Amino acid sequence: MNNDYLRVNSKSDDAEIVDSEFDVAKPEIVPEKKKVTFMTILFSGKKSRADGISVDLPSFKGGFTVFLSIALMSLVMLLVAILSKNTTFLIVDTFLISLMFPLSGIVMFSDLNLRKDLKIHEIICAIVVGVFAFIIVYFVENYISSVLRDYSTFANILNAITNDLFFFVLCVIYLRVARKADIFTEILICICIYSGYMMFWTATGLVSELFVAVPGNKTIFAIPSEVSKVNDLGSYMGIILQKGVYFPFLIYCKAVITAGVASLLTLPFRAAKEKNKTFYLFILIEILLHILSDYNPLTPSFKAIVPIICAAASFFCALRILNYALSVK
């Protein structure tokens, strides 16, 4: 054994002794891939650089542009209505406000859908489904409220639960029928369904506030010819902020949550199937936030705190769902 060792390690020039060299490859360290999140897209622009590599990212510029444009037009129309004292401009303004969140949401998630595999007629079809969903929910909620007239609090809770579960089931069924293979295509479909609902909910809610009861007749309503005849124009401004901005924002967050959960449950993601309980928890939180947003506390301090809690919690949950969807993209 020692002779073999000496023969292999000798410095002799004997032709029978062969020297061999071996190159040991060093393990290549692969840098961890940087996660793409909502904030990454928001602050990185069209390109994100990681280790010298430029990565294409979607942009929210289109959605924000649509939102700001419609908001500016509605503000101008509101000023024109006040200066001209004409309610017709207020009615036009309500329809502009009702388009603000739906259109900007559709444009934003169209930008996130990089595959661009959703046609215009499919978007319109989903919006029409949302309009019919609004009609169904409207009659169901009125029926529940009339039956439980003496139990208004319980009726509001039951309406909130029915509303959220109905839209969740509707989105899941619609996505299974549509059979899209991309998560953001499916989220865009759900956003379109909610947009149809949101447009009619906002428009009918704001227009109904312009109607005043005719004295002596509780069944006939009329629109005043002048803004000055509206009971309280200042309170109507508050109604615009409430029904035109605050509640549509909550509905929009709810749409993102429902869309994300419905998409992750219908697509064949193994990771999604392993986290079904977590996704259902988001739906439960969404229902609780809906119930809380409908609660009208008597204490003035709680009247300011409750909307902040609902808006912040809804945005946080929607952001978590959106970030998870980006991670499995």
N, C-alpha and C positions, 0 to 999 in steps of 0.2 A: 504493500500500500504506500509506503514511504517512497519506494523507487518510482512508482507511478506519479506521485506528487512532484518529485524532483524532475522527472522527465518532462512533465507538462509545464513546469515553471522555470525550466532551464533557459539560459540565454544562448544555447548552442545554435549554430546555423545548420544543423542537420536537416536535410530535406524532408525526413520522415516526420519531423515535428512541425505541427501546424498551429500557428497562433490565430486565434479568432477574437474578434471584438464584437461586443453586443451594445446596441444603443437602446437604452431604456427610455421609453417615451414618457414624458411627464404628463400627468393627468391635466387635461385642459379644463380650466375653470370657466364655466358658462355663467356670465352675469345674469342675475335675476331680472326677469322681464318686468319693466315698470308697469304698474297697474294703471289702467285708464279709468278715470272716474268722471263724474259730472263736473267737478271743479277743475280737473285737468283739461277737459274740453273747453270749459268756460274761460280759463285764463291762458291757455296755450295757443289759441288762434287755430289756423288751419294746419300748422305743423307742430309736431312735438319731437324734440331731439333727445335721444338717449344713446350714449356711447357713440356719438358721431353719426348715428343713423336717423334719418328724417322719416317720420311716420305721419301719414295723412290722417287727420282727425276731422270729424264733422264739425259744423259750426252752428251756433245758436243765433247767429246774426240775423237770419231771415225771420225767425220767430219774434225776436225783440223788435225788429223793424216794423213788422205788422202790428204788434201790440202798441207800440208808441204812436204809430200813424193813426190807428183807430181811436186811441185815447185822445190824441190831439184833435181829431175831427169831432169827436163827441163833446169835448170841452168847448170848442168853437160853436157848435150847434146849441149847446146849453146857454152860452152867453147871448147868442142871437135870440133864443127863445125868451130869455129874461128881458132883453132890451126891447124886443118887439111885442112882448106880452101876448104871444100867440102859442097856444097849446099844441098846435100842429107840429111845431119844431121840437117840442118836448117829446112827442110821440116818435118822430124820426130819430131823435137822440136816443130813445130807449132801444130802438132796433140796432143802432150803431154800438151801443154798450153791450148788447147781447151777443154781438159778433166778436168782441174784443178777445176774450179768452179762447173760444172755440177755434177761430181762424189762426191765431198765433200758436196754439197748441198743435194744430194739424201741420202747420209749416215747420215747427220745431222738430217734431218727430218724423216728418218727411226727410229732414236733413240727417237725422240719426239713422234712418233707413237707407244705408249706403247701397243696398242691392237695387233699390228703385223698382221693385217687382210688383208694386201695388198700382193698378191702373186708376184713372180718374173715375171711371164708372163704378169701380169697387169702393172708392172713397165715398162717392155720392150714395151708393147703396147702403153703406154702413151708417151714414148720417140719417138717411130716411128711416132706417131701423131704430135709431135713437129717438126720432120724432114720434114714431108709433109707440115706443117704450114710454115716452113722456105721457102720451094720451092714456095708456093703460095705468101707469102709476097715478096719474091725476084722478082718475075715476076710483081706483082702489083706495087711495088715501081719503078722498071725500066720503066714500062709503064707510070706511072705518071710523072717521071722525063723526059721522052722523049717527052711527050705531052706538058709539061710546061718547055721546055728547056730554054726559054727566061725569065722565072720567077722562078729561082732556089730557092730563099728564100721561096716563097709560096709553091713550090713543097716539100721542106723539112718539112715545117709545116704540109702539108696535109699528107705526108708519116708518120710522127710521130703520128698524130691523128688516121690514118687508122690502123697502126701497133698496137697501144695500145688497141683500141676498138675491133679489130679483135681477139686479144688474150683474152681479157676479155669475149667476147661473146663465144669464143671457150671453155674457161674453164667452164663457167656456163653451157653450153649445155652438155659438157662431164661429168660434175659432176652430172647433172640430170639423165643422162643415166646410169652412174656407180652406183648411189644410195647407197652411203656409209653413215653410221650413225655416223661416228666419224669425228670431225673437222680436226684433224691432219692427218687422212687418206686422206681426200679430199685435204688438203694443199699439202701433199706429191705427189698426182696425178698431181696437177698443176705444182709443181716444176719439175716433170719428163717431162711434156710437154715443159716447158721452157728450160729444159736441152737439149732436142733434138734440139731445135732451136738454143740455145747458142753454142753448139758444132760445128754445121755447120757454124754459123755466124762467129765465131772466126777463125776456120780453113780456110775458104775461104778468109776471110779478110787478114789473115797473109800470106797465100800462094800467093795470088795475088800480094803482095808487092815484092815477089821474082822474078816476071816476068819482064823482061826488053824488050823494043821494039827493034826489029831488024832494023838497019838503012836502010832507003829506002823503008820500007814496014810497014805501020801503022796497018795492020790487023793481022800480024803474030807476035807471042811473043815466046820467048825462055827463059829457065832457064839457067843462066850462070853456067859453070862447076866448077867455083871456087868462093869462097866468095869474093875474091879480085876484081872480076869483077862487083860485085854489086855496083850500083852508089854511095851509101854512107852507109857504114855499121853502122856508128854512128846514122844516121837517122832511120835505121831499128831497132836499139835498142829502140829508142823512140816510134816507131810504135808498138813494142812488149808491151811496158808499156801501150800504149794507147788502142790498140785493143785486147791485151791479158790479161790486168789486169783492167784498168780503166772502159772501157765500159762493160766488162763482170760483173764487180761488180755492175754497175748501172742496168744491165739487171737482175742480181740476186735479187737486192732489189726490182725491179719492179715485179719480179716473186713472191716474198713474199707478196707484196701489193695486186697484182691481185689474188693470191691464197687465201689469207685471206678474202678478200672482197667476192670473188665468193663462198667460203665455207660458210661464215656466211649468205649469201643470199639464199643459196640452202638448208641449214639445217633448221629444224623446231624449231629455237630458237625464242621465243617471243621477247627477248631483241634485237635480231638481226633485226627483222622486224620493231621494233620501232626506229631503228637508220639507216634506209636505206639511208636517206639524208646524214648522216655523212660518210657512206661508199662510196657513190658516190662522195663525196668531195675528198676522197683519190684518186679515179681514176682520177679526174680532176687535182689534184696536180701532179700525176704521168705523165699525158700528158704534163703539163706545164714544168716539169723537163726534159722530153724527148726533147721537143722543145729547151729548154735552153742548154742542153748538145750538141745538134747539131749546136748551134750557134758558129760561129768562129769570135770573136771580133778582130779588128785590133790593139787595144791598148794592149801592152805587159802585163800591169798590170792586165787587165781584163782577159787575157788568162790564168793567174794563179789563179784568184779569182773565175771565173765561174766554173771550175772543182771542186774546194773545196766546193762551195755552192751546186752544184748538188749532190756530194757524201754525204755530211753531211745531206742535206735535205732528200735524198732518204733513207739513213740509219735510220734517225729519224722516218720517216713515216712507214718504214718496222718494226721497233722496236715497234711502237705504235700498229700496227695491230697484231703483234705476241703476245704482252702482253695482248691485249684484247682477243685473241684466248685462251690464257692460263687461263684467268679469267673465261671464260664460259665453260672451259673443265670440 
